[in-house]
């Protein structure tokens, strides 16, 4: 029994030694290629870090400083000045063009989209908002919701519903979720899809009772139920 175990152990060691020998031989045979591959990988990482530190980071600071006045105009509802600048300070379109690779340049896409929405230029709003990228749990739903608002104004109900669904599904919170559930439900009810609307109304009542939407939801539920009873 012990003899068989020793034989098995010897076979295992032999296999390991054989594998190590093959690996060593492979490395020896391909040493030049491996060295080049490792060198290229190191160069790529170094280039990326250098590009980020020496180019992107300074541009980020500059972009944020340049965008200050555009944000000020945006907050004052001076959307045309916010988008196009005032001749002395850059507008959001300039920030997008000059600092497109920065976080500020990305945020300018959001501001531009919302500005166009407020100005009634709905197709432009959709274009810029669709280009905006974020994983922020509050800002992402607001961006989707703004796209929904633009589609609603254009009368494109299906696209509006899709955007609102993305908005309320993105994150579960009392700030944005009930707002876009309500907008989706209102569209569904107007489109004759009362049962689907009622389901959302009830979700708002059950899950978000203390929100502005939750405090007034009973009248919408009652209206939808009356429609279904007819």
Secondary structure as GFF3:
##gff-version 3
##sequence-region A 1 230
A	DSSP	alpha_helix	2	29	.	.	.	ID=ss1
A	DSSP	alpha_helix	31	51	.	.	.	ID=ss2
A	DSSP	pi_helix	52	56	.	.	.	ID=ss3
A	DSSP	alpha_helix	57	66	.	.	.	ID=ss4
A	DSSP	alpha_helix	68	75	.	.	.	ID=ss5
A	DSSP	alpha_helix	79	84	.	.	.	ID=ss6
A	DSSP	alpha_helix	92	98	.	.	.	ID=ss7
A	DSSP	alpha_helix	103	118	.	.	.	ID=ss8
A	DSSP	alpha_helix	122	131	.	.	.	ID=ss9
A	DSSP	alpha_helix	139	153	.	.	.	ID=ss10
A	DSSP	alpha_helix	157	170	.	.	.	ID=ss11
A	DSSP	alpha_helix	177	190	.	.	.	ID=ss12
A	DSSP	alpha_helix	194	207	.	.	.	ID=ss13
A	DSSP	alpha_helix	212	215	.	.	.	ID=ss14
A	DSSP	alpha_helix	217	229	.	.	.	ID=ss15
###
